[in-house]
Structures are given as C-alpha cells and as structure tokens.
Amino acid sequence: MMAAQYRADALERARQQQALEAARERTKRFIGTADIYTRN
C-alpha cells in the first residue's frame, strides 16, 4: 500500500514539474525577446 502511495506521489510531482516547465515555455514564447521592447 505504501509503495502505491509513493508511486502516486512521484507521478504527481513529475506531472507538476512538467506543467511548470510547459508554463515557463509558454511565457517565454509569449514575451519573446526583449529586443522588440528596447530602442537602439
């Protein structure tokens, strides 16, 4: 029973990590590079 709980916890942590990385990538793509916001 405890092994199943540990596995579920590990899967949940992996899912959360993947969601965080996906959100970070979406934010980076949305913002893009800072070059378009600066004047040269």
VOGUMI-531930 format. One record per residue: residue in one letter; x, y, z of N, C-alpha, C, O, CB in turn; residue number from 1. Coordinates in Angstrom, 2 decimals, decimal comma. Glycine has a CB too. Layout:
BEGIN
A X Y Z X Y Z X Y Z X Y Z X Y Z NUM
...
//
This chain:
BEGIN
M 0,83 -1,20 0,00 0,00 0,00 0,00 0,87 1,27 0,00 0,59 2,22 -0,73 -0,94 0,00 1,22 1
M 1,91 1,26 0,81 2,78 2,44 0,84 3,52 2,62 -0,48 3,76 3,75 -0,90 3,78 2,32 2,00 2
A 3,88 1,52 -1,12 4,58 1,62 -2,41 3,68 2,30 -3,44 4,16 3,11 -4,24 5,00 0,22 -2,91 3
A 2,42 1,98 -3,41 1,48 2,61 -4,34 1,37 4,10 -4,05 1,27 4,91 -4,97 0,10 1,94 -4,25 4
Q 1,38 4,47 -2,79 1,31 5,89 -2,42 2,57 6,62 -2,86 2,49 7,74 -3,39 1,10 6,04 -0,89 5
Y 3,74 6,01 -2,65 4,99 6,63 -3,08 5,00 6,82 -4,59 5,45 7,85 -5,10 6,19 5,79 -2,64 6
R 4,51 5,81 -5,31 4,45 5,91 -6,78 3,50 7,03 -7,19 3,83 7,80 -8,09 4,00 4,56 -7,40 7
A 2,35 7,12 -6,56 1,40 8,17 -6,89 2,00 9,55 -6,59 1,82 10,49 -7,37 0,09 7,98 -6,09 8
D 2,71 9,67 -5,48 3,35 10,94 -5,14 4,41 11,31 -6,18 4,50 12,46 -6,60 4,00 10,86 -3,74 9
A 5,20 10,33 -6,59 6,24 10,58 -7,59 5,62 11,00 -8,92 6,12 11,90 -9,59 7,13 9,34 -7,77 10
L 4,55 10,33 -9,31 3,88 10,69 -10,56 3,29 12,09 -10,49 3,34 12,85 -11,46 2,78 9,68 -10,88 11
E 2,73 12,44 -9,36 2,15 13,77 -9,19 3,24 14,85 -9,25 3,05 15,89 -9,87 1,39 13,86 -7,86 12
R 4,36 14,58 -8,59 5,47 15,55 -8,65 5,98 15,70 -10,08 6,28 16,81 -10,50 6,62 15,11 -7,72 13
A 6,08 14,61 -10,81 6,54 14,67 -12,20 5,54 15,45 -13,05 5,94 16,22 -13,92 6,73 13,25 -12,77 14
R 4,25 15,25 -12,80 3,23 15,97 -13,56 3,30 17,47 -13,28 3,21 18,29 -14,19 1,82 15,44 -13,21 15
Q 3,48 17,82 -12,01 3,58 19,23 -11,65 4,82 19,86 -12,27 4,77 20,99 -12,75 3,62 19,38 -10,12 16
Q 5,93 19,15 -12,25 7,16 19,66 -12,84 6,99 19,89 -14,34 7,44 20,90 -14,88 8,33 18,68 -12,58 17
Q 6,34 18,95 -15,01 6,11 19,08 -16,45 5,20 20,27 -16,74 5,42 21,01 -17,70 5,50 17,78 -17,02 18
A 4,18 20,45 -15,93 3,26 21,57 -16,12 3,99 22,90 -15,90 3,76 23,87 -16,63 2,06 21,46 -15,15 19
L 4,87 22,95 -14,91 5,64 24,16 -14,64 6,55 24,49 -15,82 6,64 25,65 -16,23 6,46 24,01 -13,36 20
E 7,23 23,49 -16,35 8,12 23,72 -17,49 7,33 24,17 -18,72 7,78 25,04 -19,46 8,92 22,45 -17,80 21
A 6,16 23,58 -18,94 5,33 23,97 -20,08 4,86 25,41 -19,93 4,86 26,17 -20,90 4,11 23,02 -20,21 22
A 4,48 25,80 -18,73 4,04 27,18 -18,49 5,19 28,15 -18,70 5,00 29,23 -19,25 3,47 27,32 -17,08 23
R 6,37 27,77 -18,25 7,55 28,62 -18,44 7,83 28,81 -19,93 8,14 29,92 -20,38 8,78 28,01 -17,72 24
E 7,72 27,73 -20,70 7,95 27,82 -22,14 6,89 28,69 -22,82 7,22 29,49 -23,69 7,95 26,40 -22,77 25
R 5,63 28,54 -22,42 4,57 29,39 -22,99 4,82 30,86 -22,68 4,62 31,72 -23,54 3,20 28,96 -22,44 26
T 5,25 31,15 -21,46 5,53 32,53 -21,08 6,68 33,08 -21,91 6,63 34,21 -22,39 5,85 32,63 -19,58 27
K 7,71 32,28 -22,08 8,86 32,72 -22,86 8,47 33,00 -24,31 8,92 33,98 -24,90 9,98 31,68 -22,80 28
R 7,64 32,13 -24,88 7,20 32,34 -26,26 6,28 33,56 -26,36 6,33 34,28 -27,36 6,47 31,09 -26,79 29
F 5,46 33,80 -25,35 4,55 34,94 -25,38 5,33 36,25 -25,29 5,07 37,19 -26,04 3,54 34,85 -24,23 30
I 6,27 36,30 -24,38 7,04 37,53 -24,19 8,04 37,71 -25,32 8,27 38,83 -25,79 7,78 37,51 -22,83 31
G 8,64 36,63 -25,76 9,63 36,71 -26,82 10,93 37,29 -26,29 11,28 37,14 -25,12 9,11 37,55 -27,97 32
T 11,63 37,95 -27,17 12,90 38,54 -26,76 12,67 39,99 -26,34 11,69 40,61 -26,75 13,95 38,47 -27,89 33
A 13,54 40,51 -25,54 13,42 41,88 -25,06 13,79 42,88 -26,15 13,56 44,08 -25,99 14,29 42,09 -23,83 34
D 14,36 42,40 -27,25 14,81 43,31 -28,31 13,67 44,16 -28,85 13,89 45,32 -29,20 15,44 42,52 -29,43 35
I 12,48 43,63 -28,94 11,38 44,39 -29,52 10,88 45,49 -28,59 10,12 46,37 -29,01 10,23 43,46 -29,88 36
Y 11,29 45,45 -27,33 10,84 46,45 -26,37 11,85 47,55 -26,12 11,57 48,52 -25,42 10,51 45,79 -25,07 37
T 13,02 47,41 -26,70 14,07 48,40 -26,45 14,35 49,19 -27,71 14,17 48,70 -28,82 15,36 47,72 -25,96 38
R 14,80 50,43 -27,51 15,19 51,27 -28,63 16,69 51,24 -28,77 17,43 51,24 -27,79 14,68 52,71 -28,46 39
N 17,11 51,22 -30,01 18,57 51,26 -30,27 18,96 52,59 -30,82 20,14 52,82 -31,10 18,99 50,15 -31,24 40
//
